[in-house]
Amino acid sequence: MATGFLLTDLYSRALDTSLSETLEFHVESLAGALLEAGDPSSADIALSDPRFDRPRSGWYWAIRDADGTLYNLSTSVVGIDLPDMSGAADARGRRTAVMDDVFGTRMRVVERAVTLAPTTYQIVVTGNLSEILELVGDFRGQAFIVLGAVGVMLAIMSAIVARFAMRPIDRLSAAIESVREGESVAVTGTYPREIAPLAEEVNELLRSNAQIIERARNQVGNLAHGLKTPIAVLRNEAAARKGALADVVVAESEKMSTMVATYLERARLAARTSVVGKKADPTMIMLRLTRVMRKINPDCTIAFQRPDASLPWFRGDEADLEEMAGNLLDNACKWSKGQVGVRLDAERSDTGTMLLIRIDDNGPGLSEEDAQKVLRRGVRLDEKTPGSGLGLDIVKELVDVYGGSLALKRSALGGLLVELRLPTARLGAMARPNAT
């Protein structure tokens, strides 16, 4: 649009300048004829341009004195009065202006004073400026049509160029997404030299992250292993003796052993879940877990509602999903009165799609206060129930590592409903067998 307006303005200025030069040429021609004839009313004073012969053409000329008395004029002036000009003349005695005649035609007017002793005459010549304005309007319309077509063509060409130029970026984005979705452990592919360093830096970041996690895991593991031997010595020595002090040492040693085992397990989980490039099929895992739990708990009926093939995969390690779901399913079987339900769904939210695992039972359930309390770290409601009590704690640890959520609610069966939400990956290519 700016180019169109600029070209139109330049074209308008060029036509106006050309008109002014033409009018000045006619003024000079009339002045020369006047000086040659010596009589302002002479019939020899005329212009050969036929436009001055057409009435209402906007092309007029006239010779008059300072009082406005007409001595000579063009045929086109018959029946009209030329407007008087005001303002000061330039050094050559010329004045120019834009005026309208009685017919509403816009004119460029040029006037020059010529002295033929003892009288000074004013030679006035006008040109049709409305014709120029029409030409400018036509040019503007054509310019916008042509420039609009050029703009559309350039936009299409730019889109095509950008599409080809951005293909390496799209490939890099797809490679990074593959890493995030668990389909690859590193960014692979060949890229132009402008973005190849970016791909290398991403891979270096992944390697550095893995090394940092490995070092941290090793340090925690070394510390825990270093403490196991002294704790075992204390426990054995205390067990060999009798008395209150020995009993206290044995009890506290057992607590320290449990804590060491817990933190060793957490270090192992943190290291394993921080590795990118893994995903798992939740349907296959839950089928396998329900078969195992039915064998372990023959008196418990486990109803698994099999999802369709569109269920997204879990973005993480298969063993971690098995551990989380296995602990929750084991707890449901342990506390139920013989009926457990399992269901898998995909839950869509503003942050993306999450894998939703629902496990409910017909056991005693938990009050809202107990449900909130049991989700805290290290809290166990029933200390008399067999087991180490680390199962739910491990589940909570893994849920936090994967950025998921764990909720405990009242089940429609009358017991506890556990809702486990975990991040998803794109649907895998592995075929799911028709297991029951």
Disulfide bonds with the S-S distance in Angstrom:
none
